[in-house]
Every structure is written in C-alpha cells, then in structure tokens.
Amino acid sequence: MVFLPVTFIFHIMRSLIVTLTLAMVCAGCSSTRTWRIRMKDGSELASSCMPEYHEKTGYYKYRCPSGKDALVREDAVARLERL
C-alpha cells in the first residue's frame, strides 16, 4: 500500500476544487442567450437577457448588448424571439 503525503493530497483537492469552480463559471457564461425584440414597424432590437414585462407601466424592460437598460412600449412589440 502506498501512502501519499498529506500536503500532496491537499494540493490535489485544491486543484480539483479550482477546476470545478472554473468549469461551473464557464458553463454559466455560455448559457446566456440573446433575445431579439421585433417591433411592429419592422425594426429589431437586441437584448442580452430576456425582456421583463411590467404590467403597471405597460413597458418591456430589456438590457442592450452595451449593458444599458432600456424600455419599449408593449403595444409597439410584435414578438420576442430567443436566438
């Protein structure tokens, strides 16, 4: 039976934890989808996350690819598409 030094085992465990953490972070980043907001006038808007509809105001709130939040009236939207 081969005995490994305790420090070697801790090094392997630490490396494994770091690797798994990085893999989970990368998986989370790749799951973000782009949304397309098609307007009734034929124009299109891009959103980096799913637009949220607010019933009280009648607006969709979405995030532009540049990272800024924006609003668009619900009655001007033809449809939302996930890309």
N, C-alpha and C positions, 0 to 999 in steps of 0.2 A: 504494500500500500504506500502511495506517495503522499507525503504531507506538503502542502504549499504554505509558504509564509502568509501570515495574516495580512500583512501590508499588500501583498500581491493580490489577494482575494478582494480587498477593499478597492484597489486600483481597477480591477476588472468590473466590479459592481458599479463604481462611479462612472466608468466609461460607458457601461450599458445604460445607465440612467440618463446620461447626457445624450446618447444616441437616440434613445426612445423619445426623449423630450423634443429633440430637433425634428424627428420624424412626425410627431404629432403637430408641431407648429407648421411644418411644411404642408401637411395634409389639410390643416385649417385654412391656409392661404390659398390653396388650389381649389377649395370648394366655393369660393366667391364667384358669383355669376354676374354677368352684365345683363341689364334689362333695357329694352327698347320701349319707349313710350311713343306710340303712333298717334298723331293728332288728327282731328277731323279735317283740317285744312291740307293734309298730306305731308306735313313736316314730321320729323322724327327727333326725339330727344334721347340721350343715353343716360342711364343711371347705373351707378356702381353697386347698388343694392336694390332690393325690392321696394318699390314706392309704397308709402303708407297713406291710406285714405283717412281723412279726418272728417267725420260726419258733421260736426258742429260748424266747420268753416266751408265745407264743400270743395276742399283742395286736396290734391295729392302732394305729399312732401317726398322729395327724392334727393339723392346725392349725385351731383355731377361727377364725371370722371376726374375733374380737378380737385375734388374733395369738398366743394362748397355745397351747402344745402340750398334747394330751390323749391318753389311752389308752382303748381299748374292747376287751373280750374278743372274740376271733374267733367263738366259739360263740354270741354274742349278736347277731351281724350277719346279717341276711337277705341284703342285697345292697348293692353300691356303684354309684352312678349318677353319671355326669358330666353336668352341666347345661349 
